[in-house]
Amino acid sequence: MPPNFFIFSLQTVSNLTKHLIVGSEANKLQYMATLSWSTNWAISWHLQHSPDNPLAARQALTTLLRRKGRILDLLTQNQQLLRQQLEPENRALLAQLVTLNTQLTNLEYLKPEQITSPQEHRQQIEQLTRETQQLEAKLSRISSRFRVEAEPVTLETIQALIPDNTVLIEIVRYQTYDPKNNRWGSYRYGAYVLRSTGEPLGIDLGEAATIDDKVENFRLQLAQDIPIKQTKERGQILEKLVFAKIRPFLDQDEQILLSPDGELNLIPFEALVDENDNYLVENYRFTYLSSGRDLIRLAAHSPSMAPPVLMGNPNFVLSSSTVAQRGDSRYSPLSNIGWPKLPGTAKEIAEIAKLFDDAQIFTQEQANEFNLKQVQSPSILHLATHGFFVAPQQFSNPLAATGLALAGVQQRGDGDIENGLFTALEAVNLDLKGTQLIVLSACDTGLGTVETGEGIYGLRRSFVIAGSQTQIISLWRVDDQGTKDLMVDYYNKLLKEKKGRRQGLRELQLEMINGDKGDNYQHPYYWSSFILSGDSSSLQF
């Protein structure tokens, strides 16, 4: 490796930070893309040309830790600084941004019959988008005045935050580079293994196109509740391509802090199957991160002790009496068909509420956007309703493509500022500093636009920016009754049995696999639909 490359990589981190402080998220993403070549260069040099060189491994992983999820980091810091430091006149600017994001979402989700002129509609969206980006840039410049320049992340910094019997696995989707011919090649996946002590280990996982294809096949199997044997066969195929190459360097029952990349963000690693026909959850404990650098942010969090907020069973104001039955999912297409009532969410909220003495409960008409946007750092935020994810290409911001349906959604577009569609774009502006746990008990809440090196632009990302410590999200359309049973059992693990956030979910998954919760729930469609991201420790009360 040329000796000046790593020096260049370190220098660009400082320039990158200064550039990313100002500007819209779209501009930040574009700028990061221009620098992706240096990350690809470092990873490719190590894994393809110098795999046994420990210095190359350290340099590659250090570059990865400083770049991966960088935009998410900076946006989260900006949001916290703005809330802490803004003067009254600047708080008005932040409130204006919240209103603009809501107006933009409402415009983009107008029903076809409400659009009299498509050209004028598009012009209105473009104008609001420009206003939003200008305001974002102005607020970013304000927050930069309060920013303390952070020290560059080092491997030692991250290692000091990795607990015993725990390993960090950073997965990266990278482009190969041929230095002899000065030519970029195909995309591949790689993985880096790091413990609290010792040197990092890099592993090339193979062609990205092959792995991405098997990811899609596996997701289809999981989401369709087909025979377990067939699902496990697909899980074993993908496990051989990815995790089997990492497993020799892991200890059994080791806690894994897993930071996926690319399409691998869209699967539960717990449901992969090893050569002994065991699900990986039976031997490992997974907690998901956007980057190993998340450990720095999580270590600095002060947990909120405010009362929990439970919101669910919204009154969608249906035009019919359609009700979700056993086997129906907490998903509804954005159409005029209607949003089926979810009886499971009503029982879910009622049973979970019994476990708390002071929870704020919002159901039916009260389960609306206005009440959700007023929450102030609850210790727990539980949202049980329909989720949605639509093609992001039609939106000016990918965060507008996913969200939750709340009260009044059936009549959206009637002129009210709150239309019942609560998108990830709006969730960014919630005040959730110190919120210990977000549970998105709905369909597809873990989906969004996949950006290599930046994770998924969706609800989880927004709730991290808003300040929450841990998010439980779904990776496909989940069953109403099955989700209700899983959630109630999970809260019993947390509150009655005092299990950790990760431990409680894993124990419940193992009980479902073993049939302790009934034969109906042994399929990974039920027990692996939700994953945990962020802080895995016990809740504090």
Buried (B, 14 or more C-beta within 10 A) or exposed (E): BEEEBBEEBBEBBEEBBEBBBBBBBBBBBEBBEEBBEBBBBBBBBBBBBBBEBEEBBBBBBBBBBBBBBBBBBBBBBBBBBBBEEBEEEBEEBBEBBBEBBBBBBBBBBBEEEEBEEEEEBEEBBEEBBEBBBEBBBBBBEBBBEBBEEEEBBEBEBBBEBBEEEBBBBBBBBBBBBEEEEEEBEEBBBBBBBBBBEEEBBBBBBBBBEEBBBBBEEBBEBBBEBBEBEEBBBBBBBBBBBBBBBBBEEBEEEEBBBBBBBBBBBBBBBBBBBBEEEEBBBBBBBBBBBBBBBBBBBBEEBEBBEBBBBBBBBBBBBBEEEBEBEEEBBBBBEBEEEBBBBBBBBBBBBBBBBEBBEEBBBBBEEBBBBEBBBEBEBBBBBBBBBBBBBBEBEEBBBBBBBBBBBBBBBBBBBEEEEBBBBBBBBBBBBBBBBBBBBBBBBBBBBBBBBBBBBBBBBBBBBBBBBBBBBBBBBBBBBBBBBBBBBBBBBBBBBBBEEEBBBBBBBBBBBBBBBEEEBEEBBBBBBBBBBBBBBBBBBBBEE
